[in-house]
Amino acid sequence: MIDGLGRGAPGVPAETRRALMDLVMAATVRIHAPTPGYAPDEQGGKFLGSGFFIAPSWVLTCAHVAMQGEGRDVTVVFETGPGSGESAVPGTVVAALPEHPSGVTDTGRPSYAPEAPYGTTGAYGTADPYSTADPYSTADPYGTVGAYATGDSYGSYATGDPYGAAPPPPAGGWAAPDLALVRLRRPTDHACVYVTERPAAFFGGGEVFYAGWTEIGGRLKRLNGQCTVQGTVGGWADPDEQMRLGGDVLPPGVSGGPTVDIARGEVVGVLKSQLVGAMGGTSIGVERLRSLPVPATMAGAESDDDYQAVFHAHDRYHAYQHTSPVGTGRTWTDVQSSLGASIDRALSPPQRVTLLGKLAQLPPPVSTRGLLDLLVRLPGVHSVERYPAPRGWRDGLGALYETRGGEAALELLLRYCMSVIAAERPYVTPSTPEAEEELWEWVKRVADDGLSREFRNEITRLWAAARLRTDREQRRAAPAYGERPADGEAPFVLLELEPRGWERDSYDWRVGVARHTGEVQPVGEDSRGTPGHALPARLTASLTEAFRRCDEPDSPAVLQVAVVQSQLGMAVDRWQLAPDEPPLGVTRPVVVRRSDHEPPLTEDDTRERMARWTRATTAAVRAAVVDCEDGLRVPVPTEEELRALAYETVPVLCRYGDRTDGETSAGLARVVRGGFHIALLRRGKDRPEAVCADFHRRAADTVAEARTADQLPRKIHELRQGVRSGRAEMYWSEGVALFYDDPHHPLPGSGQLLEAP
């Protein structure tokens, strides 16, 4: 195993720990409401909470702190060292996760209390406010009797008077991850923290530092302390997973401050909440920033993607600090070396910070999907899909820390660097070739210092091939290892909804990424029952993560929704994952498929279905309306009559409707038993005869224009986009759903055997 960040040496001198805390405190800031009037350089209005400089001109804090300002404007107050004096700079919240407060978290339960006053009377002031020996041990740790939850799920925010009345928060709490990025509105000199490149779940020891601001004796003061890590709240795939902290009181005002891995000397999280009536609270891992919105189109510059802009600036800052001849103070790299963070790791802290700086000079990966493909093509790497998935070059490096040990560890990291050099680029700049060459020279120096001649020859050949790339303007080159996925091998997102028969309108669900190999990589699931109306909000985080793993710029992945046949009309394509986002069916192709288990098929039936599907995906398809003639509803033909239709036929059910009755359900069942895995379903109420005839004609044209069945998901997507944008010629398609049950990708647990296409 590559212990990429080391475990820290025992008996670290007190002066080293003090140096680490000085670095943390120098980068910790206060967040205030904007100053009234025209005095932007004053210390700001009401004190909202803490934060820290994550990169030059960028501050990371909690959403529930930053979004208390006026609109998205705040004032950032900081001092860079003892006696340096305070500076106040206006800032703007450019991203919040999530963007809006909610009375429930995405688990469908009340959200945590970010800050509640301690030592008060009333609901908080009992000796044991929740009547448990362990304040975390509740019958329902997420419910209204949980250790974090109160009647007001926010509790009281830190204000100028932390014990007085807090400003009324939005109804309910701010769901995890509860993070916000603030960009300064003018340049200024300041220190920055060092942020880990691996998930916070992999910290070096059982203790963390924290820092922030609070009011003591009527004055705002910086505060730091030390907490023990007691575990987590939530599982590895939960978007709201938090680190549980104990052993110290977290006073009002420290929310948004950094939590620091003492053993490795790096920031791993952001303080989110305090434990009401006891010591400790929770911290959100900084890796949750990977779920920031991804640009829908190909990035043309680093600034097009906030995530890449922040961490590229972060890594370049620390690489410069390490090599700069200016200044005599200890840097983060110096302190990490003194902490013993290079024990049992492939790279020393100086090597790591240098490598990250060079990676940050290159354009970022084209997509998360492309980065994941690059990683799994490396020799000996099988899976790196932790939650959330890596997004930048630094994340890919951190993902490899758990894979190998010894000399093989260093070889793997250098192979990764060679893959980065050869990777497809979203854009190129005049300095890109020079950055690639600098990275190669670094790789060569490290390899020459003790690695085998065979390995050195291998990477030299890779560099020669990368230098000869002739299609730089198209930003493509042959991968250093393996091959790019072929056409038709694109992954898709699978959402399985299983109704709970004993609970009306309640569902268990699973979200996964389906590969062309038939493997489904789980992303999230919940078997506790989610009401139908709450599904979009509950699924937002898992679907967003799954989409990020599959999407390419300008090419969103298909969402396949598996439901029982009676609910194929469920309008998942109309769901909105956020109030300001278009419906899912407008942002990407959405299709439905049956999750009902069929009786085992005979060999002849299996061959016929495969032959029909193969024909429909390779030959020109044509539509056939099977339940409507001259504007009148007619029974769907028998199975024998349907089998007689040409293999390239796409059945159209004009009278499918909103709620399927017995005849409609039986008709679709005959279509499926007749060997068809694809059909157009017209949802909604019956239309007049003239509209019905127009629908038949336009549906036939649409199927013909798609040419093959595998292009129909994209075609239906285009129609939904047209309806959304007000194109009257596409209004006929309002309510159309595509039944698309690819036999080459059976649902998990269906018992179907895969056959080569």
Secondary structure, DSSP 8 states (H G I E B T S, - for coil): ---TT----SS--HHHHHHHHHHHHHHEEEEE---SSS-TTS--SSEEEEEEEEETTEEEE-HHHHTTSBTTEEEEEE-SSTTS--EEEEEEEEEEESSS-BSB-TTSSB---SB--SS-SGGG-SSSTTS-SSTT--SSTTSTTSSS--SSTTB----SSTTS------SSB--TT-EEEEEESS--------B-SS-TTS-SSSEEEEEEEEEETTEEEEEEEEEEEEEEES-TT-TT-EEEEESS---TT-TT-EEEETTTTEEEEEEEEE-TTSS-EEEEEGGGGGGS---SS--SSGGGSHHHHHHHHHHHHHHHHHH-SS--S--HHHHHHHTTTTTT-SS-HHHHHHHHHHHTTS---S-HHHHHHHHHTSTT------SS---SHHHHHHHGGGT--THHHHHHHHHHHHHHHHS--S---TTHHHHHHHHHHHHHHHHHTT--HHHHHHHHHHHHHHHT-S-GGGT----SSS----TT---EEEEEEEE-TTSTTEEEEEEEEE-TTS-EEEEEEEEEEEEGGGHHHHHHHHHHHHHHHH-BTTB---EEEEE-GGGTT--GGG--SSTTS--HHHHS-EEEEE-S------HHHHHHHHHHHHHHHHS--EEEE-SEETTEE-----HHHHHTS-TTEEEEETT--SS--HHHHHHHHHHHHTT--EEEEE-SS---HHHHHHHHHHHHHHHHHH-SGGGHHHHHHHHHHHHHTT-GGGGGGTTEEEEE--TTS--TTS-------
